[in-house]
Amino acid sequence: MGNQHPLEIDLAYLAGIIDGEGCITIHRTAQRRKNSDGKTLQPMLTITNCDSNIIARCQEILNRLEINGHLKSSSIRRPSSWKTCYWFTVSGFKIKRILDAIKPYLVGKQGQCELVLNFINSRLSKGTPKAFPYDENEKEIVNQIHQLNQRGSETERRPCSNASK
């Protein structure tokens, strides 16, 4: 398939952007199939940035992996000095391909990546994931990932807060 080196550099770049400007999570939604608590759990990757060039570059890398997502920009009225903010989201089991590709390059979001991959693999091991209710292990994965993604979690580094004390 030719020289893979540029793709590796692109994957490392994408991982860096996701570490700093992204979110790897499992989104709870009431859409589609309902389970015992009335929610569907959907793996999701979101990249947020105010620089359209960065978002476009991430989209280009994902397109090379044959993964499409959804691009949204802020439409809220803001002071004229504020920049437009862009959100690029990929959801569903197709994010497994992204996470597998960038996992070696992630630093800050390594835990979220592993949890979402464990969730996806658990669901896929059941054959038809939508036909089965979520088991206790899958529910615990969701709780763990939401704890990791909360502000002030163990993974959040706040060097300035201790320096001022």
NUPA-194784 format. One record per atom (N, C-alpha, C, O): atom name; z negated, y negated, x. Coordinates in pm, whole numbers, always signed. Atoms other than C-alpha are relative to their C-alpha. Example, Ala and Ser with C-alpha at 12.3 -4.5 7.8 and 13.67 -1.06 7.14 Angstrom:
+----+--------+--------+--------+
!  a !      w !      v !      u !
+----+--------+--------+--------+
!  N !     +0 !   +119 !    +89 !
! CA !   -780 !   +450 !  +1230 !
!  C !     +0 !   -120 !    +90 !
!  O !    -66 !   -118 !   +194 !
!  N !     +6 !   +119 !    -82 !
! CA !   -714 !   +106 !  +1367 !
!  C !    -73 !   -109 !    -77 !
!  O !    -90 !   -220 !    -26 !
+----+--------+--------+--------+
This chain:
+----+--------+--------+--------+
!  a !      w !      v !      u !
+----+--------+--------+--------+
!  N !     +0 !   +118 !    +82 !
! CA !     +0 !     +0 !     +0 !
!  C !     +0 !   -125 !    +87 !
!  O !    -35 !   -234 !    +40 !
!  N !     -7 !   +117 !    -85 !
! CA !    +46 !   -228 !   +299 !
!  C !   -134 !    -35 !    +59 !
!  O !   -225 !    +47 !    +62 !
!  N !   +119 !    +48 !    -67 !
! CA !   -219 !   -433 !   +473 !
!  C !   -109 !    -29 !   -103 !
!  O !    -95 !   -118 !   -187 !
!  N !   +111 !    +18 !    +94 !
! CA !   -549 !   -404 !   +284 !
!  C !    -98 !   -108 !    +46 !
!  O !   -184 !   -150 !    -32 !
!  N !    +94 !    +98 !    -53 !
! CA !   -728 !   -656 !   +507 !
!  C !    -11 !   -125 !    -88 !
!  O !   -123 !   -167 !   -117 !
!  N !    +15 !   +117 !    +86 !
! CA !   -644 !   -959 !   +290 !
!  C !    -76 !    +31 !   -130 !
!  O !   -151 !    -54 !   -178 !
!  N !    +72 !    -35 !   +122 !
! CA !   -772 !   -775 !    -20 !
!  C !   -150 !    +10 !    +28 !
!  O !   -231 !    -35 !    -53 !
!  N !   +142 !     -8 !    -35 !
! CA !  -1102 !   -700 !   +158 !
!  C !    -60 !   -139 !    +15 !
!  O !   -173 !   -163 !    -30 !
!  N !    +47 !   +138 !    -13 !
! CA !  -1137 !  -1067 !   +248 !
!  C !    -16 !    -64 !   -137 !
!  O !   -114 !   -133 !   -163 !
!  N !     +7 !    +53 !   +136 !
! CA !  -1063 !  -1160 !   -113 !
!  C !   -119 !    +57 !    -77 !
!  O !   -186 !    -15 !   -150 !
!  N !   +114 !    -61 !    +68 !
! CA !  -1322 !   -912 !   -240 !
!  C !   -133 !    -57 !    +52 !
!  O !   -226 !    -80 !    -25 !
!  N !   +120 !    +61 !    -57 !
! CA !  -1581 !  -1053 !     -1 !
!  C !    -17 !   -143 !    -52 !
!  O !   -129 !   -185 !    -82 !
!  N !     +5 !   +136 !    +56 !
! CA !  -1492 !  -1405 !   -120 !
!  C !    -50 !     +4 !   -144 !
!  O !   -138 !    -72 !   -183 !
!  N !    +39 !    -13 !   +140 !
! CA !  -1524 !  -1297 !   -484 !
!  C !   -149 !    +35 !    -12 !
!  O !   -219 !    -21 !    -95 !
!  N !   +142 !    -37 !     +2 !
! CA !  -1861 !  -1133 !   -413 !
!  C !    -88 !   -120 !    +32 !
!  O !   -192 !   -139 !    -30 !
!  N !    +77 !   +119 !    -35 !
! CA !  -1984 !  -1454 !   -249 !
!  C !     -7 !    -99 !   -115 !
!  O !   -112 !   -157 !   -141 !
!  N !     -1 !    +90 !   +115 !
! CA !  -1878 !  -1661 !   -547 !
!  C !    -91 !    +55 !   -110 !
!  O !   -166 !    -20 !   -172 !
!  N !    +84 !    -61 !   +104 !
! CA !  -2045 !  -1415 !   -785 !
!  C !   -148 !     -9 !    +39 !
!  O !   -232 !    -37 !    -47 !
!  N !   +138 !    +16 !    -46 !
! CA !  -2363 !  -1418 !   -573 !
!  C !    -53 !   -140 !    -30 !
!  O !   -166 !   -155 !    -75 !
!  N !    +46 !   +138 !    +16 !
! CA !  -2380 !  -1797 !   -595 !
!  C !    +25 !    -61 !   -136 !
!  O !    -55 !   -143 !   -181 !
!  N !    -42 !    +67 !   +123 !
! CA !  -2206 !  -1887 !   -919 !
!  C !    +25 !    +96 !   -116 !
!  O !    +86 !    +59 !   -216 !
!  N !    -32 !    -99 !   +102 !
! CA !  -2196 !  -1568 !  -1121 !
!  C !   -122 !    +60 !    -66 !
!  O !   -236 !    +33 !    -27 !
!  N !   +105 !    -73 !    +71 !
! CA !  -2396 !  -1354 !  -1358 !
!  C !    +54 !   +139 !    -31 !
!  O !   +160 !   +154 !    -91 !
!  N !    -32 !   -139 !    +32 !
! CA !  -2386 !   -975 !  -1379 !
!  C !   -110 !    +46 !    -95 !
!  O !   -227 !    +48 !    -58 !
!  N !   +103 !    -31 !   +100 !
! CA !  -2561 !   -862 !  -1695 !
!  C !    +52 !   +101 !   -102 !
!  O !   +165 !   +148 !    -95 !
!  N !    -36 !    -79 !   +119 !
! CA !  -2559 !   -652 !  -2009 !
!  C !    -35 !    -87 !   -119 !
!  O !   -152 !   -117 !   -144 !
!  N !    +14 !    +92 !   +111 !
! CA !  -2506 !   -870 !  -2313 !
!  C !    -30 !    +76 !   -128 !
!  O !    +35 !   +176 !   -159 !
!  N !    +32 !    -58 !   +131 !
! CA !  -2666 !   -784 !  -2646 !
!  C !    +79 !    -75 !   -106 !
!  O !    +77 !   -198 !   -111 !
!  N !    -78 !    +63 !   +105 !
! CA !  -2439 !   -848 !  -2940 !
!  C !    -11 !    +82 !   -128 !
!  O !    -34 !   +203 !   -123 !
!  N !     +7 !    -69 !   +130 !
! CA !  -2442 !   -761 !  -3309 !
!  C !   +138 !    +44 !    -47 !
!  O !   +152 !    +94 !   -158 !
!  N !   -137 !    -33 !    +39 !
! CA !  -2067 !   -702 !  -3313 !
!  C !    +28 !   +148 !    +15 !
!  O !    -47 !   +221 !    +80 !
!  N !    -52 !   -137 !     -8 !
! CA !  -1878 !   -375 !  -3350 !
!  C !   -100 !   +103 !    -47 !
!  O !   -153 !    +94 !   -157 !
!  N !    +85 !   -112 !    +35 !
! CA !  -2091 !    -61 !  -3347 !
!  C !   -146 !    -43 !     -2 !
!  O !   -189 !   -124 !    +80 !
!  N !   +143 !    +31 !     +7 !
! CA !  -2453 !    -83 !  -3447 !
!  C !    -80 !   +125 !    +36 !
!  O !    -46 !   +236 !     -5 !
!  N !    +88 !   -111 !    -28 !
! CA !  -2727 !   +133 !  -3307 !
!  C !   -130 !    -22 !    -75 !
!  O !   -136 !   -101 !   -169 !
!  N !   +124 !     +4 !    +76 !
! CA !  -3086 !   +176 !  -3417 !
!  C !    -61 !   -139 !    -12 !
!  O !   -126 !   -169 !   -112 !
!  N !    +58 !   +135 !    +11 !
! CA !  -3186 !   -184 !  -3339 !
!  C !   +105 !   -103 !    -43 !
!  O !    +78 !   -224 !    -38 !
!  N !   -102 !    +91 !    +52 !
! CA !  -2863 !   -333 !  -3475 !
!  C !    +77 !    -76 !   +105 !
!  O !   +144 !   -174 !    +72 !
!  N !    -68 !    +72 !   -107 !
! CA !  -2726 !   -441 !  -3137 !
!  C !    +93 !    +93 !    +77 !
!  O !    +69 !   +213 !    +89 !
!  N !    -89 !    -69 !    -92 !
! CA !  -2438 !   -338 !  -2916 !
!  C !    -25 !    -59 !   +138 !
!  O !    -43 !   -180 !   +151 !
!  N !    +22 !    +44 !   -137 !
! CA !  -2486 !   -357 !  -2540 !
!  C !   +132 !     +2 !    +74 !
!  O !   +200 !   +104 !    +77 !
!  N !   -131 !    +14 !    -64 !
! CA !  -2188 !   -482 !  -2342 !
!  C !    -16 !    -52 !   +142 !
!  O !    -67 !   -162 !   +162 !
!  N !     +2 !    +50 !   -137 !
! CA !  -2162 !   -506 !  -1962 !
!  C !    +86 !   -126 !    +11 !
!  O !   +192 !   -136 !    -51 !
!  N !    -71 !   +128 !     -7 !
! CA !  -2053 !   -857 !  -1863 !
!  C !    -15 !    -62 !   +138 !
!  O !   -121 !    -56 !   +201 !
!  N !     -2 !    +76 !   -125 !
! CA !  -1957 !  -1055 !  -1555 !
!  C !    +52 !   -139 !    -33 !
!  O !   +159 !   -153 !    -93 !
!  N !    -41 !   +138 !    +25 !
! CA !  -1938 !  -1436 !  -1574 !
!  C !     -6 !    -78 !   +130 !
!  O !   -102 !    -67 !   +206 !
!  N !     -3 !    +92 !   -113 !
! CA !  -1838 !  -1686 !  -1307 !
!  C !     +8 !   -140 !    -59 !
!  O !    +96 !   -168 !   -141 !
!  N !     +5 !   +137 !    +51 !
! CA !  -1925 !  -2051 !  -1374 !
!  C !    +17 !    -96 !   +116 !
!  O !    -49 !    -81 !   +219 !
!  N !    -20 !   +100 !   -103 !
! CA !  -1800 !  -2345 !  -1172 !
!  C !    +70 !   -121 !    -58 !
!  O !   +140 !   -111 !   -158 !
!  N !    -67 !   +123 !    +43 !
! CA !  -1682 !  -2703 !  -1209 !
!  C !   +130 !    -24 !    +76 !
!  O !   +202 !   -119 !    +47 !
!  N !   -123 !    +14 !    -78 !
! CA !  -1398 !  -2656 !   -959 !
!  C !   +104 !    +99 !    -55 !
!  O !    +91 !   +220 !    -38 !
!  N !   -102 !    -87 !    +61 !
! CA !  -1091 !  -2522 !  -1138 !
!  C !    +74 !    +83 !   +104 !
!  O !   +124 !   +191 !    +73 !
!  N !    -66 !    -76 !   -106 !
! CA !   -942 !  -2412 !   -805 !
!  C !    -78 !   +126 !    +36 !
!  O !    -18 !   +231 !    +62 !
!  N !    +82 !   -118 !    -28 !
! CA !  -1234 !  -2177 !   -740 !
!  C !    +16 !   +103 !   -111 !
!  O !    +31 !   +223 !    -84 !
!  N !    -18 !    -92 !   +114 !
! CA !  -1204 !  -2028 !  -1089 !
!  C !   +139 !    +64 !     +5 !
!  O !   +153 !   +184 !    -18 !
!  N !   -137 !    -53 !     -8 !
! CA !   -826 !  -1991 !  -1046 !
!  C !    +12 !   +104 !   +110 !
!  O !    +81 !   +205 !    +93 !
!  N !     -5 !    -97 !   -110 !
! CA !   -876 !  -1812 !   -713 !
!  C !    -68 !   +130 !    -41 !
!  O !    -17 !   +238 !     -9 !
!  N !    +67 !   -120 !    +49 !
! CA !  -1123 !  -1570 !   -871 !
!  C !    +88 !    +76 !    -99 !
!  O !    +96 !   +198 !    -95 !
!  N !    -92 !    -64 !    +96 !
! CA !   -878 !  -1504 !  -1155 !
!  C !   +114 !    +70 !    +73 !
!  O !   +154 !   +180 !    +36 !
!  N !   -110 !    -58 !    -77 !
! CA !   -602 !  -1440 !   -902 !
!  C !    -42 !   +132 !    +65 !
!  O !    +32 !   +230 !    +62 !
!  N !    +50 !   -123 !    -63 !
! CA !   -813 !  -1182 !   -716 !
!  C !    -18 !   +109 !   -105 !
!  O !    +20 !   +223 !    -82 !
!  N !    +19 !    -99 !   +107 !
! CA !   -907 !  -1010 !  -1042 !
!  C !   +133 !    +48 !    -57 !
!  O !   +146 !   +164 !    -94 !
!  N !   -133 !    -42 !    +46 !
! CA !   -543 !  -1009 !  -1152 !
!  C !    +61 !   +103 !    +93 !
!  O !   +129 !   +196 !    +49 !
!  N !    -48 !   -100 !    -96 !
! CA !   -460 !   -821 !   -832 !
!  C !    -66 !   +135 !    -23 !
!  O !     -7 !   +239 !     +9 !
!  N !    +67 !   -124 !    +37 !
! CA !   -714 !   -562 !   -949 !
!  C !    +39 !    +45 !   -140 !
!  O !    -15 !   +143 !   -192 !
!  N !    -49 !    -26 !   +136 !
! CA !   -532 !   -563 !  -1286 !
!  C !   -113 !    -12 !   -103 !
!  O !   -124 !    +68 !   -196 !
!  N !   +110 !    +26 !    +93 !
! CA !   -837 !   -705 !  -1464 !
!  C !    +17 !   -141 !    -56 !
!  O !    +26 !   -239 !    +19 !
!  N !    -11 !   +129 !    +68 !
! CA !   -804 !   -983 !  -1719 !
!  C !   -135 !    -38 !    -58 !
!  O !   -217 !    +47 !    -92 !
!  N !   +123 !    +49 !    +59 !
! CA !  -1083 !  -1198 !  -1848 !
!  C !    +30 !   -114 !    -95 !
!  O !   +145 !   -137 !   -134 !
!  N !    -11 !   +110 !    +95 !
! CA !  -1146 !  -1492 !  -2074 !
!  C !    -48 !   -127 !    +68 !
!  O !   -158 !   -130 !   +123 !
!  N !    +35 !   +128 !    -60 !
! CA !  -1149 !  -1853 !  -1948 !
!  C !    -36 !    -99 !   -110 !
!  O !    +35 !   -113 !   -209 !
!  N !    +46 !   +100 !    +95 !
! CA !  -1343 !  -2120 !  -2132 !
!  C !    -45 !   -122 !    +80 !
!  O !   -100 !   -108 !   +190 !
!  N !    +51 !   +122 !    -65 !
! CA !  -1417 !  -2481 !  -2041 !
!  C !    -88 !    -74 !    -98 !
!  O !    -77 !    -57 !   -220 !
!  N !    +93 !    +71 !    +87 !
! CA !  -1687 !  -2709 !  -2172 !
!  C !    +76 !   -102 !    -84 !
!  O !   +166 !   -170 !    -35 !
!  N !    -62 !    +98 !    +88 !
! CA !  -1587 !  -2917 !  -2469 !
!  C !   -106 !    -91 !    -60 !
!  O !    -79 !   -166 !   -154 !
!  N !   +109 !    +83 !    +47 !
! CA !  -1922 !  -3084 !  -2519 !
!  C !    +19 !   -142 !    +53 !
!  O !    +59 !   -160 !   +168 !
!  N !    -11 !   +139 !    -46 !
! CA !  -1919 !  -3463 !  -2502 !
!  C !   -107 !    -25 !   +105 !
!  O !   -226 !     +0 !    +85 !
!  N !    +89 !    +28 !   -112 !
! CA !  -2069 !  -3565 !  -2173 !
!  C !    +34 !   -137 !    +56 !
!  O !   +140 !   -192 !    +27 !
!  N !    -34 !   +127 !    -63 !
! CA !  -2092 !  -3885 !  -1975 !
!  C !   +130 !    +12 !    +79 !
!  O !   +160 !   +119 !   +133 !
!  N !   -133 !     -5 !    -63 !
! CA !  -1754 !  -3974 !  -1826 !
!  C !     -6 !    +40 !   +147 !
!  O !    +95 !    +82 !   +203 !
!  N !    +11 !    -36 !   -141 !
! CA !  -1886 !  -3911 !  -1474 !
!  C !    -20 !   +150 !    +22 !
!  O !    -10 !   +197 !   +135 !
!  N !    +23 !   -142 !    -14 !
! CA !  -1957 !  -3544 !  -1544 !
!  C !   +132 !    +74 !     +9 !
!  O !   +232 !    +33 !    -52 !
!  N !   -120 !    -82 !    -14 !
! CA !  -1704 !  -3280 !  -1446 !
!  C !     +8 !   +103 !   -113 !
!  O !    -93 !   +135 !   -176 !
!  N !    -18 !   -110 !    +95 !
! CA !  -1559 !  -3018 !  -1676 !
!  C !    -52 !   +127 !    +65 !
!  O !    -29 !   +150 !   +184 !
!  N !    +53 !   -126 !    -50 !
! CA !  -1733 !  -2683 !  -1637 !
!  C !    +84 !   +114 !    -57 !
!  O !   +122 !   +112 !   -174 !
!  N !    -82 !   -114 !    +39 !
! CA !  -1539 !  -2355 !  -1648 !
!  C !    -82 !   +128 !     +5 !
!  O !   -162 !   +147 !    +96 !
!  N !    +62 !   -131 !     +5 !
! CA !  -1661 !  -2010 !  -1745 !
!  C !   +112 !   +104 !     -6 !
!  O !   +197 !    +99 !    -94 !
!  N !    -94 !   -111 !     +3 !
! CA !  -1457 !  -1702 !  -1660 !
!  C !    -80 !   +127 !    -22 !
!  O !   -168 !   +160 !    +58 !
!  N !    +79 !   -116 !    +40 !
! CA !  -1587 !  -1388 !  -1829 !
!  C !    +87 !   +124 !    -11 !
!  O !   +197 !   +122 !    -66 !
!  N !    -59 !   -132 !    +17 !
! CA !  -1494 !  -1022 !  -1804 !
!  C !   -108 !    +87 !    -60 !
!  O !   -221 !    +91 !     -9 !
!  N !   +102 !    -81 !    +64 !
! CA !  -1672 !   -783 !  -2036 !
!  C !    +52 !   +139 !    -31 !
!  O !   +173 !   +163 !    -32 !
!  N !    -34 !   -137 !    +30 !
! CA !  -1678 !   -416 !  -2121 !
!  C !     -5 !    +88 !   +124 !
!  O !    -41 !    +43 !   +232 !
!  N !     +9 !    -98 !   -109 !
! CA !  -1657 !   -105 !  -1907 !
!  C !   +100 !    -26 !   +111 !
!  O !    +86 !    +31 !   +220 !
!  N !    -98 !    +29 !   -105 !
! CA !  -1360 !   -246 !  -1715 !
!  C !    -63 !    -74 !   +118 !
!  O !     -4 !    -79 !   +226 !
!  N !    +62 !    +67 !   -114 !
! CA !  -1606 !   -444 !  -1501 !
!  C !    -47 !   +100 !   +105 !
!  O !    -82 !    +61 !   +217 !
!  N !    +36 !   -104 !    -99 !
! CA !  -1691 !   -113 !  -1332 !
!  C !    +91 !     -9 !   +121 !
!  O !    +45 !     +3 !   +234 !
!  N !    -96 !     +9 !   -111 !
! CA !  -1376 !   -151 !  -1123 !
!  C !    -31 !   -120 !    +90 !
!  O !    -20 !   -110 !   +212 !
!  N !    +35 !   +119 !    -78 !
! CA !  -1480 !   -501 !  -1015 !
!  C !   -127 !    +27 !    +80 !
!  O !   -132 !     +3 !   +201 !
!  N !   +129 !    -21 !    -65 !
! CA !  -1838 !   -402 !   -937 !
!  C !    +10 !   +101 !   +113 !
!  O !    -49 !    +83 !   +219 !
!  N !    -20 !    -98 !   -107 !
! CA !  -1732 !    -95 !   -739 !
!  C !    +68 !    -65 !   +121 !
!  O !    +36 !    -33 !   +236 !
!  N !    -76 !    +63 !   -108 !
! CA !  -1495 !   -314 !   -536 !
!  C !    -82 !   -102 !    +79 !
!  O !    -66 !   -113 !   +200 !
!  N !    +74 !   +107 !    -69 !
! CA !  -1739 !   -598 !   -456 !
!  C !   -140 !    +41 !    +43 !
!  O !   -205 !    -33 !   +117 !
!  N !   +138 !    -43 !    -29 !
! CA !  -2064 !   -400 !   -429 !
!  C !    -36 !     -6 !   +148 !
!  O !   -146 !    -51 !   +181 !
!  N !    +38 !     +5 !   -142 !
! CA !  -2051 !   -368 !    -47 !
!  C !    -22 !   -142 !    +52 !
!  O !    -86 !   -161 !   +155 !
!  N !     +5 !   +139 !    -48 !
! CA !  -2025 !   -748 !    -16 !
!  C !   -107 !    -84 !    -70 !
!  O !   -136 !   -195 !    -26 !
!  N !   +103 !    +76 !    +72 !
! CA !  -2293 !   -856 !   -264 !
!  C !   -130 !     -4 !    +78 !
!  O !   -164 !    +90 !   +150 !
!  N !   +131 !    +15 !    -63 !
! CA !  -2626 !   -984 !   -137 !
!  C !   -103 !    -27 !   -110 !
!  O !   -189 !    +57 !   -135 !
!  N !    +98 !    +41 !   +100 !
! CA !  -2820 !  -1166 !   -410 !
!  C !     +9 !    +73 !   -132 !
!  O !    -92 !    +88 !   -201 !
!  N !    -19 !    -66 !   +130 !
! CA !  -2676 !   -980 !   -709 !
!  C !    +16 !   +152 !    +16 !
!  O !    +66 !   +218 !    -75 !
!  N !    -12 !   -145 !    -25 !
! CA !  -2689 !   -629 !   -554 !
!  C !    -76 !    +81 !   -105 !
!  O !    -26 !   +181 !   -155 !
!  N !    +80 !    -73 !    +99 !
! CA !  -2967 !   -519 !   -791 !
!  C !    +64 !     +2 !   -137 !
!  O !    +68 !   +106 !   -202 !
!  N !    -67 !     +7 !   +130 !
! CA !  -2784 !   -639 !  -1102 !
!  C !   +124 !    +89 !     +0 !
!  O !   +151 !   +158 !    -99 !
!  N !   -120 !    -82 !    -11 !
! CA !  -2466 !   -469 !   -982 !
!  C !    -34 !   +148 !    -16 !
!  O !    +31 !   +219 !    -93 !
!  N !    +39 !   -141 !     +7 !
! CA !  -2639 !   -134 !   -933 !
!  C !    -48 !    +39 !   -140 !
!  O !    -15 !   +146 !   -190 !
!  N !    +48 !    -31 !   +134 !
! CA !  -2813 !   -153 !  -1270 !
!  C !   +114 !     +9 !   -101 !
!  O !   +118 !   +101 !   -183 !
!  N !   -113 !     -3 !    +94 !
! CA !  -2493 !   -235 !  -1460 !
!  C !    +86 !   +123 !    +26 !
!  O !   +132 !   +187 !    -68 !
!  N !    -77 !   -122 !    -30 !
! CA !  -2307 !    +44 !  -1278 !
!  C !    -73 !   +124 !    -52 !
!  O !     -9 !   +215 !   -105 !
!  N !    +77 !   -113 !    +53 !
! CA !  -2589 !   +287 !  -1368 !
!  C !    +14 !     +8 !   -152 !
!  O !    +29 !   +117 !   -207 !
!  N !    -16 !     +4 !   +146 !
! CA !  -2564 !   +177 !  -1733 !
!  C !   +139 !    +51 !    -40 !
!  O !   +151 !   +135 !   -128 !
!  N !   -137 !    -40 !    +33 !
! CA !  -2185 !   +216 !  -1739 !
!  C !    +18 !   +150 !    +25 !
!  O !    +75 !   +221 !    -59 !
!  N !    -15 !   -143 !    -31 !
! CA !  -2198 !   +557 !  -1569 !
!  C !    -75 !    +87 !   -100 !
!  O !    -27 !   +194 !   -137 !
!  N !    +75 !    -74 !   +101 !
! CA !  -2465 !   +673 !  -1814 !
!  C !    +78 !     +9 !   -130 !
!  O !    +86 !   +115 !   -192 !
!  N !    -77 !     +1 !   +125 !
! CA !  -2253 !   +567 !  -2111 !
!  C !   +126 !    +86 !    +11 !
!  O !   +159 !   +161 !    -81 !
!  N !   -124 !    -76 !    -18 !
! CA !  -1933 !   +717 !  -1969 !
!  C !    -25 !   +150 !    +12 !
!  O !    +63 !   +229 !    -22 !
!  N !    +31 !   -143 !    -16 !
! CA !  -2105 !  +1050 !  -1894 !
!  C !    -12 !    +70 !   -135 !
!  O !    -12 !   +193 !   -142 !
!  N !    +16 !    -57 !   +134 !
! CA !  -2144 !  +1099 !  -2270 !
!  C !   +134 !    +28 !    -67 !
!  O !   +137 !    +75 !   -181 !
!  N !   -132 !    -25 !    +57 !
! CA !  -1769 !  +1124 !  -2324 !
!  C !    +51 !   -116 !    -80 !
!  O !   +135 !   -193 !    -33 !
!  N !    -38 !   +111 !    +86 !
! CA !  -1728 !   +883 !  -2611 !
!  C !   -122 !    -90 !    -15 !
!  O !   -205 !    -68 !   -104 !
!  N !   +123 !    +79 !     -4 !
! CA !  -1986 !   +614 !  -2534 !
!  C !    -40 !    -65 !   -131 !
!  O !   -159 !    -75 !   -162 !
!  N !    +33 !    +70 !   +124 !
! CA !  -1963 !   +435 !  -2867 !
!  C !    -55 !    +92 !   -107 !
!  O !   -113 !    +46 !   -206 !
!  N !    +44 !    -94 !   +102 !
! CA !  -2046 !   +753 !  -3057 !
!  C !   -148 !    +37 !    +14 !
!  O !   -203 !   +103 !    -74 !
!  N !   +138 !    -40 !    -26 !
! CA !  -2396 !   +789 !  -2908 !
!  C !    -94 !   -120 !     +3 !
!  O !    -58 !   -226 !    +55 !
!  N !    +98 !   +109 !     -8 !
! CA !  -2707 !   +575 !  -2953 !
!  C !    -46 !    -17 !   +146 !
!  O !    -30 !    +73 !   +228 !
!  N !    +50 !    +26 !   -134 !
! CA !  -2859 !   +418 !  -2644 !
!  C !   -126 !    +81 !    +24 !
!  O !   -216 !    +84 !    -61 !
!  N !   +120 !    -77 !    -30 !
! CA !  -3113 !   +643 !  -2474 !
!  C !   -103 !    -91 !    +67 !
!  O !    -75 !   -207 !    +97 !
!  N !   +110 !    +79 !    -55 !
! CA !  -3445 !   +526 !  -2330 !
!  C !    +33 !    -52 !   +139 !
!  O !     -6 !   -164 !   +174 !
!  N !    -38 !    +43 !   -135 !
! CA !  -3305 !   +510 !  -1975 !
!  C !    +93 !   -121 !     -6 !
!  O !    +76 !   -216 !    +70 !
!  N !    -93 !   +112 !    +14 !
! CA !  -3022 !   +280 !  -2085 !
!  C !    -71 !   -126 !    -50 !
!  O !    -41 !   -236 !     -4 !
!  N !    +76 !   +116 !    +48 !
! CA !  -3263 !    +55 !  -2275 !
!  C !    -86 !    -58 !   +112 !
!  O !   -101 !   -180 !   +122 !
!  N !    +81 !    +47 !   -113 !
! CA !  -3485 !    +37 !  -1966 !
!  C !    +87 !    -74 !   +101 !
!  O !    +43 !   -174 !   +159 !
!  N !    -94 !    +70 !    -90 !
! CA !  -3183 !    -60 !  -1752 !
!  C !    +24 !   -142 !    -52 !
!  O !    +24 !   -237 !    +26 !
!  N !    -23 !   +132 !    +60 !
! CA !  -3115 !   -347 !  -1993 !
!  C !   -121 !    -90 !    +22 !
!  O !   -105 !   -207 !    +57 !
!  N !   +122 !    +79 !    -22 !
! CA !  -3477 !   -464 !  -1969 !
!  C !    -11 !    -42 !   +147 !
!  O !    -47 !   -157 !   +176 !
!  N !     +9 !    +31 !   -143 !
! CA !  -3467 !   -446 !  -1587 !
!  C !    +99 !   -109 !    +39 !
!  O !    +66 !   -200 !   +114 !
!  N !   -101 !    +99 !    -38 !
! CA !  -3145 !   -643 !  -1560 !
!  C !    -34 !   -137 !    -58 !
!  O !    -10 !   -239 !     +7 !
!  N !    +38 !   +128 !    +59 !
! CA !  -3272 !   -912 !  -1796 !
!  C !   -117 !    -62 !    +78 !
!  O !   -123 !   -184 !    +92 !
!  N !   +108 !    +51 !    -85 !
! CA !  -3588 !   -943 !  -1582 !
!  C !    +55 !    -58 !   +130 !
!  O !    +11 !   -164 !   +174 !
!  N !    -60 !    +50 !   -124 !
! CA !  -3376 !   -981 !  -1267 !
!  C !    +73 !   -132 !    -22 !
!  O !    +76 !   -217 !    +67 !
!  N !    -79 !   +120 !    +27 !
! CA !  -3166 !  -1251 !  -1433 !
!  C !    -83 !   -118 !    -52 !
!  O !    -29 !   -227 !    -70 !
!  N !    +85 !   +111 !    +47 !
! CA !  -3461 !  -1460 !  -1556 !
!  C !    -27 !    -96 !   +114 !
!  O !    -38 !    -56 !   +230 !
!  N !    +39 !   +100 !   -100 !
! CA !  -3539 !  -1782 !  -1376 !
!  C !   -139 !    +34 !    +51 !
!  O !   -228 !    +72 !    -25 !
!  N !   +130 !    -28 !    -59 !
! CA !  -3824 !  -1736 !  -1136 !
!  C !    -22 !   +147 !    +29 !
!  O !   -133 !   +186 !    +63 !
!  N !    +16 !   -142 !    -28 !
! CA !  -3757 !  -1364 !  -1093 !
!  C !    -17 !    +20 !   +149 !
!  O !     -1 !    -73 !   +228 !
!  N !    +22 !    -31 !   -140 !
! CA !  -3829 !  -1191 !   -765 !
!  C !   +123 !    -26 !    +85 !
!  O !   +110 !    -53 !   +205 !
!  N !   -122 !    +18 !    -78 !
! CA !  -3466 !  -1228 !   -659 !
!  C !    +35 !   -147 !    +20 !
!  O !   +120 !   -179 !   +103 !
!  N !    -33 !   +141 !    -16 !
! CA !  -3463 !  -1605 !   -698 !
!  C !    -75 !    -57 !   +119 !
!  O !   -197 !    -44 !   +128 !
!  N !    +61 !    +59 !   -117 !
! CA !  -3527 !  -1784 !   -372 !
!  C !    -23 !   -148 !    -26 !
!  O !    +69 !   -221 !    -64 !
!  N !    +32 !   +141 !    +20 !
! CA !  -3705 !  -2117 !   -397 !
!  C !    -77 !    -51 !   +123 !
!  O !   -199 !    -70 !   +116 !
!  N !    +70 !    +39 !   -121 !
! CA !  -3783 !  -2229 !    -40 !
!  C !    -68 !   -136 !    -10 !
!  O !   -168 !   -158 !    +57 !
!  N !    +58 !   +134 !     +8 !
! CA !  -3860 !  -2589 !   -138 !
!  C !   -131 !     -1 !    -75 !
!  O !   -214 !    -88 !    -48 !
!  N !   +121 !     +4 !    +82 !
! CA !  -4136 !  -2503 !   -386 !
!  C !   -125 !    +27 !    +84 !
!  O !   -229 !    -34 !    +60 !
!  N !   +115 !    -30 !    -85 !
! CA !  -4367 !  -2358 !   -119 !
!  C !    -19 !   -109 !   +106 !
!  O !   -132 !   -132 !   +149 !
!  N !     +8 !   +100 !   -105 !
! CA !  -4288 !  -2632 !   +134 !
!  C !    -76 !   -122 !    -46 !
!  O !   -139 !   -190 !    +35 !
!  N !    +65 !   +121 !    +51 !
! CA !  -4425 !  -2905 !    -92 !
!  C !   -149 !    +21 !    -26 !
!  O !   -221 !    -76 !    -53 !
!  N !   +141 !    -30 !    +28 !
! CA !  -4762 !  -2732 !   -139 !
!  C !    -84 !    -10 !   +124 !
!  O !   -205 !    +11 !   +119 !
+----+--------+--------+--------+
